[in-house]
Amino acid sequence: MEFHKDVMKIDAGKTAEEIAAVIKRQVRQDLKRAGVVVGISGGIDSSVVVALCAKALGPENVLGIMLPEKESAPDSRNLAQELADQIGIKTIVNNISPSLEGFGCYDMRDEAIRRVFPEYGKGYNVKITIASKPLEKASLNFFNVVIEDPDGNIKSKRLPRNEYLQIVAASNLKQRSRMTHLYYHAERLNYAVAGTGQKDEHELGFFVKYGDGGADFKPIAHLFKLQVFQLAEALPVPKEIISRTPTTDTYSSEVDQTEFFYGSPFEVLDPCWYALENNIPADEVAKVLKLSTEQVERVFKDIQQKIRGTNYLRSEPLHFNQ
């Protein structure tokens, strides 16, 4: 198999038609639901899923749910509403901050942060970043916590295991709260919940089990992120959403998805992954991507480690006889 610079290219129009046909069959025949609920965030993945569902079922049978909280980026809601207006779907806004306060989400997370940075408090912003950057050097996968004080001064430290686990566990309450709201609206309307994760998220483990990973069907989980961008260009997705840098929208400091989890930009990650799946040698990939063979091999290894390390996220609950 030849590896070339357009190896990730798809016929976006044809792909959109094929996915829309599958959505219609799955929702109407397999799930026997009247429509679809989609959590919309102003990001490209959820926007593409909304556009595909509207194409499949008609915009009148798609409900977009915006679920902001006090640390959400202001642009998220504005872009989500722009998408809804352009496609013609109805929307509901549920601010989940009170639910998160009740769960203790912010308090439990901040308690762990203060064990690393005792000064962290009101007026500070925070984010988590992954240390592994395969294009730069070989390194272990660990995370740093980065705080910004009210004067804009930034500090970063490696997260100890226990603090990392507590921060992530508390933050995951955001995604699990959103999933609960989506299923409330889906059940009251006899609708299905559409998953918005693509292949990079689903296979590498960039989702919360029973959170944003909870859905009745996942129409783009087979597509690489670069292919989702191509679909967006062929669908009625606002240009502002297509050009927006993909972010986690989970922490008070903005952090893009490469910085937080992937470690490599999608322009490198996806072609390398395609090559890995198709047994294309690293040196051949390196020539096309204008990288060194060592860089490509490190990206290969990072992909394999992420898949192995997150297998439990994709597994069904174990039964007695397993």
N, C-alpha and C positions, 0 to 999 in steps of 0.2 A: 504494500500500500504506500502510495506516494504522500509525503507530508509537504504541505505548501502553505503560504500565508493566508489563503482563503479557506482553510480546512474547516473552520467553524461556521462557514456561511450556509444559510438555509434559504429555501424559498418561503419567505415569511408569509406571503399571501396564502399559499397552499397550506402551510402548516396551521395558520389561523383557522382556515376552513375545516381542516381535519380535527383539530382540537374542539372546535365549536360543535361539530357533529357528535363527538364522543361525550361532551358535556351534556348535550340534549338527551342522549340515550341514557347516560348514567343517572341524571337527575329525574327524568320522567319515568323510565322503565325500571332501572335497577333499584333506585332509592325511593321511587314513587313519591316524589315531593313536588310541590307546586312552583317552587322558585328557589332562589339562592340568596344567602346572606354572605357578605364579604366584609371583613374588617379592612377598612381603607386608612392608609397612613400617609398618603402623599408620596410613597415610594413607588419605584417602577414595577416591582413584582405584583403588588396588590392592584396596581392600576391596570396592568396587562390582564390579570385574572378578571377584573370587573368588565373590561372591554370584551373579553372572550365570552363571559357569561351572558352579557347583554346581546352579543351577536347570536348566541345559541338559543336564548330563551325570550329575548325581547327585554328592553330596559325596564318595562313595567313589572317584570318578575325578578328583579334584582334589587336588593336592599343593601346600601352601604352603611356600615356602622363605624363612626369615628369614636375612638376610645382614648382621648388624651388624658394626661395626668400632669401634675404641677411641674414636672421636669421635661415634658415634651417640648420639642422645638416648635416655636410659633408657626413656622412655615408649613409644618406637617398638616395642620387642619386646613389652612388656606388652600394648599395644593390639592388636598383630598376633595374639598368642596368644588374647586375648579374642575377636577376630573368628573365629579358627579354631574355638574351642570352641563359639561360638554357632551357626556354620554346620555344624560337624561334619566338617571336613576334617582330614586328617593333616598334620603339619608336620615340618620338619627345620630345625635351626639350624646354620649354618656361619659361624663367626667368620672374617672375611676379613682381619683385621689382620695375621697372619703373611704372607699373600700380598702385601699392600700394602707391608709392611716390605721384603720381598724385591725388589719392583719399585723401591723407593726413593721411593715416593709421598710420604711425609711429608718426607723429607730434601730432595727436589727442590723441593717446594712451599715449605718453610721457608727454603731458600736464597734464593729469590726475595723472600720477605717481608722477610728481613734486609737486602736491598739497599735497601729502603724504610725499614724500622725496624730499625736495627742491634741494638737492645736486645731484640728479640723472641727468646724462648727458652722454657725449661721453666717451666710454670706459667701461661703466657699462653694466651689464647683468641683466635681470629681469625675474621673473616667478610669476605665481599665484598658490596658493595651497589652498586646502579645509581644513578647520579646523576640520570638523567632522570626527572622527575615531571611528566607532561603537564598535570595538573590545576593545577599551581602556576605553571609558566612554560615557555616554549620553551627547550630546551637540547639539547646534543649528547648522544648515548648514550656515556657513559664510566663507568668503575667506580672505586670507592674501596675501599681495604683498611682495615679497622677492627680494631685490636687492643685487648685488655683485659689489663692486667697483673694479677699475683696479688692486688694490693690493690683491684682493681676500677676503676682509672683507665683511661679510654678515650681513644684517639687515632685520628684518621682522616686519610688522605692519598689524593690522587688517584693511581691506579696508572699508572705509565708502561707503554707498550705491551708491551715485552719482558717485564716482570715480570708483567703481567696474563696474557699468553699462557702463561708458564711455570707460574704458579699454576693456571690452568684446565687445562692439559695434564696436570699432575701429579694434580690432583683428579679428573679424568675417569677415572683408573685405577680409582677406586672403582666407578663404574658399569660399566666394562668387565670388571672382576673378577667383579662380580655376574652379568653376562650369561654369563660362562664357566661359573660354577657352575650356573646355571639350565639351560644346555644339557647339562651333564654328567648331571644328574638326568633331564632330558627324554629323552635318548638311551638311558639305561639302562632306562627304563621304557616306551619307545616312546610317549612323550607329546609334545604340542606345547607350545611356550612362548607364553604369553599376554602381549601387550603391555598396559601399564596407562596409557599416555598418552592424554589427551583432546585435543580440538581445539586448545585454547589452547597446550598443550605442543607438539603435533605441527606445527601450521601456523606458529607464531611462533618455533619453533626452541629450545624449552626442553627439550632432551634431548641425550644424548651419542650421536653416531653410532657404531654397533656397540657401544653400551653399553646404556642403558635404551631406546634406540631399536631394539635388536635383538630381533625376535620373529617368530613364525610367523603370528600374526594379531593384529589390533588392534581389539577389539570396541567401544571407546568413542572412537576417534579422530575420529569425526564429531560428537561432542557437545561443546558449550561447557561450561566448568567449572560454571556455574550450573545447567545441566541434569544434570550428574553429581550435584550435591547433591540435586536432586529425585529422581533414581533411588535414591539412598541411603536416602531417607525411605521409599520403597516396597519396599525390600529388607531382609533381616535384617542390617543394618549397625548396630553398637553406637552409641548416642547420643554416647558420648565421642569417637568417631572423627568423627562428623558435625560436632560442635561444635569440634573441634580446628582451630586456625589452620594452614593448609597451609604447610609448611616445606620447605626443601631437604634437611635432615638430611645435609649434606655437610661443613660446617665446625664447628669446636669451639664457636663462639658460635652460638646459634640465630638464624636469619635466615628471615623469612617470604618467600614466593615473590614478593609484590608488591615488597618491599624489595630483593630480590636481582635480579629480572629484569623483571617485568611493568611496574612503575612506576605502574600504575593499579589500583585494586581491581576485583575481578571484577564487582561490581555496576554499575560504569561501563564497564569494558573490554568485556564480552560484549555488552550492548545496543548500544554504539557499533559494534562489529564487525558485528553483525547488520545495523545500519542501513547501514553502509558497503557490505556485500555486496548490499543490496537498494536501493541508490541513494536512500536517504532523506536529505533535506537536513539539514545540521548544525543549522540553527536549529530545525527540528521536533524533533530529538532533544534539543536543549538545553532546550526547554520541558518535556518529559516528565521528564527527569532532573534538572531544576532546576539546570542549569549554564549558563554563558555559551556562546555560539556559538563563541567563540575556544577555550575549553577543549575542546569536542567536536572541533573541527578539529585541535587538537594531538593528541588521542587517535587520530583517524583517521590522521594522518601517522605517528604512532609505530607503529601497527599495520602500515601499509604498509612502513615502513622495516625492521621486524623480519622481515616475510615475505621481502622482497627480500634482506636481508642473510644469511638462513639457508637460501636455496634449495639450497645445496650439501649441506646435511645431509639433505635429502629426496631427493637425486638418486641414481640407480643408478650403479655404476662405469662410466666411459666405456670404450667398446670401440674397437678400431682403426679401424673403418669409420664412426665417428660424427663 
